[in-house]
Amino acid sequence: MASSYSIKTPNLNTGIYHIEKYYHHIFAGDKELISLINKLGLGNQLEWLRGSTGYYLNGKIRPMNTPFEILRALPFLDVLRLARLVMKARAIMDTEPYDEITAKEWIIDTAGESVYNNFFLPLLQSKFGDNKERISAAWLLGRVRIRSNRGAKGERLGYLRGGFYALVEAMAESIRKRGGIIRQGNVLKIEVSDGSVRGVVVDGERIECERIISTVAPQVFGKMLSGLDTNINYQGTACALFGLSEKVMDDVYWLNIKEDVPFGAVIEHTNFIPSSDYGEHLMYVTSYFQNQESMLCKSSDEELIELYLKGLEKLFAGFREKVKWWRLHRDMETAPVYEVGYRKKLLPYKTNINGLYLAGMFSAANYPERSMNGSIKAGFECADIMP
């Protein structure tokens, strides 16, 4: 499927494995997604493993999983202030009032400028780039609540062994068994007449229909049907996947970075899922970009990979020699920018056109932070209101 790569390798009996184009894991609170996985008979493939986190700071990887490790990485007072911020964030149930406050303002008011500059600023920079000072405190609260569920040994994360490709395939098979037809192609136009949906044009062929659910970004949807009123800003992602001959980091799955490199995070997938599942080691390197003029968007694949390799060599001496192959995937509409006032921009499931519905990252189920679970939930909620 389009969401995963199919990688051929002589190191496995199957000769092939599937791996997501973008790194994925799930959380214990992802109830709708976990329920769907079980319903489709994949529950035995879902495993909960420790996802270790590190921070590249001042030329050194510092583990950031346990309170003791955080204590060693940050000044003592910053650790106390950070702990207070996390406890306060987890106690806030209603994030709506914080939609009008910037994350920067709330962090500094709650924990001080040192915590903001030394801990949160690099994370916001890697996630939102030039938009970092426009991001709402509501997004931050949602993010902290999701990522602060740590035990004494670190964060517990879920992954579908064999990849989430298996989930997509199982969903597709379930649709086919119920008589559904799956068509892959370019949707060029949605036909509307007298205020109601009449059909959709796919690769030049008109398909008559009475109801449509669109899950694509509003900017993309607007090219198929004019008149959609939204000003939700999206940002893109340039995500590289490297096949490696050996591991790079010692036991670190997710590495956040405070360093002058052209990417914001390094995710060594096979420090989370065993390399024996793939017959080789795998690492994602990713960066967000805010417009199509960014070099992360304009550069050729080879130019961008070379840029990433130079940055990786800066962090890990001899990295280039470990690379067996690479893949690169870029998308201009990866995720909304959760800026101040975002809640007011959320799109309802039902539109003012009869038979036309919207469900996706722009829906309330994915606020104040997006996730696979939020998108599954949006789909169920949208289906429930359809006649």
Secondary structure, 3 states (H helix, E strand, C coil): CCCEEEEECCCCCCCEEEEECCCCCECCCCHHHHHHHHHCCCHHHEEEEEECEEEEECCEEEECCCHHHHHHHCCHHHHHHHHHHHHHHHHCCCCHHHHHCEHHHHHHHHHCHHHHHHHHHHHHHHHHHHHHHHEEHHHHHHHHHHHCCEECCEEEEEEECCCCHHHHHHHHHHHHHCCCCCCCCCEEEEEEECCEEEEEEECCEEEECCCEEECCCHHHHHHHCCCCCCCCCEEEEEEEEEEECCCCCCCCCEEEEECCCCCCEEECHHHCCCHHHCCCEEEEEEEEECCCCCHHHHCCHHHHHHHHHHHHHHHCCCHHHHEEEEEEEEEEEEEECCECCHHHHCCCCECCCECEEECCCCCHHHCCCCCHHHHHHHHHHHHHHCC
